[in-house]
Structures are given as C-alpha cells and as structure tokens.
C-alpha cells in the first residue's frame, strides 16, 4: 500500500494532495510545536493539554507514517526518545513559521470575547 493510499487511524485517507496530510485534527498544532525544537512525548503532551495521551500517540504514529515526523533515540544517560520534523518536512518550516506569526498577531486576549 502506497503512502497516498494509507488510511490514518483517524479515518482520514492520506490524499494524493500533500496538503491533505495537514487536515487531520491536531496535526498542525503538533507540527507547530516541533518546528523549532525536538520534543519528548511528555513535552508535547504538556504543550497541548487538550489532547489525550492516546490521541497524541496516534497522531504521532500517523505523522511518522506520513514521513513528516521522525523519532530519535537519545543516548544514555538520557535514555529517551524525542520527536523531530523529518527532513521531508523541512520545506514546511517557512509555512509553519508564517502560521505561528499569524496566530500570535490574531490571538484574542484571554479576558476578551472574540468578535
């Protein structure tokens, strides 16, 4: 089965259009967190408190299968693993950077209701 025919666990089929990879729930949020730093699963979980651990684990598997994220194993004494954007996702960095800046400019302060 080719990547373009693979079904994500979320029920989303990986489309032939690469932008379809970004349509899954939480996918963009995860990629935005990984654009600058490699993160442990627990750090991702802390950065995205609204996502359950099971859903985050599944999204990470989906992103790995799609080739956008890779898991790196750290040598002892850390004896841990981190997630990083895969080289195939490097060309997404400028778009992720732009989205991060856009979000910062348009974020509604916590004390105000959105209009």
N, C-alpha and C positions, 0 to 999 in steps of 0.2 A: 504494500500500500504506500503510495507516494505521500509526501507531506501535504500536497494540495488536496488529497482525498481523506486525510486523517480527521476523525471527529474528536474534538476536545471533550473532556468529561462533562463540561458544562452543556453539552449538546450542540455546541457551535461547530460546524464543519469548517475546517481551515479552507478558506476560499482561494481561488487562483489569484485573486487580487490581494497583494500583501497587506493592504490597509485593513482587510478583514481580520487579520491577526490582532489588531488593536481594539476590536469591537467588544471583546468579552468583558464581563464585569470585573473590575479591579485591575485589569491588565495595565491600563495606562497609569494608574496610581502606583503600581509596583515598579513599572519602568521608570517613572519619575523619581522614585526613591533610589533606584540603582544607577541613575545617570552620572552621579558624581562619586559614589563610593560603593565598594563591595560591602555587603551586609550579611551578617548571620541571620538565620531564620528568626531568632528571638528579637533581633533589632528591627527586622521588617514588621514583625508582629506588633512591636511597640509603636512603630511609626504609623501603623494602620489599625488602630484599636477597634474599629467597627467590623473588621473581617474576622471570621472564626479561624482557628488554627487549621481545621480540616480544609476549609475553602482555600486558605492561603497555600497550604501544601499542594492542593490540587492545581491551583493556578501556576505554582512554580513548576510542577511537572509538565503542565501544558506549555509554558514558556520554554522549558528545556527541550521538549519535543519539537517545538516550532523553530528551534535554533536561535532564539533571541536572548536566552539566559544560559549561563553555564555555572556549574557547581565546582568550586575549587576547594581542595582539601589543604588545610594548613598543617605544617609540620609541628611535632611536639616542641615545646610544652603546650601549645595552644590546642592541639589535637581536636580541631574543629573544622567546620566547613563554612564557606561563605558563598553567596550568590553574587554574580557579576554579569554585566551585559556581555554577551558573546561578541566576538569580532564582527559577526554578520549584522549586529545591531548598532555598530559604531556610526553608521551613516544616519541613524535615527537621533543621535545626540543633539545636533542643531535644532531639530524639530522639538525634542523634549525640552531643551533649554528655552526655546521660544514659548512653549506652553507654560513652563514654570514661571517665566516673567509675566506672561499674560495673566495667569492665576493670581500672582502677587498684586498686580495692578487693579484687578477687578474683585478682589476678595472683599466681602462685606464685613465690616467690624462686628464683633460678637454682640455688641449692645444694640445694633440697628437691625431692623427687619429689612429684607430685600424688597425692592420696589417692583 
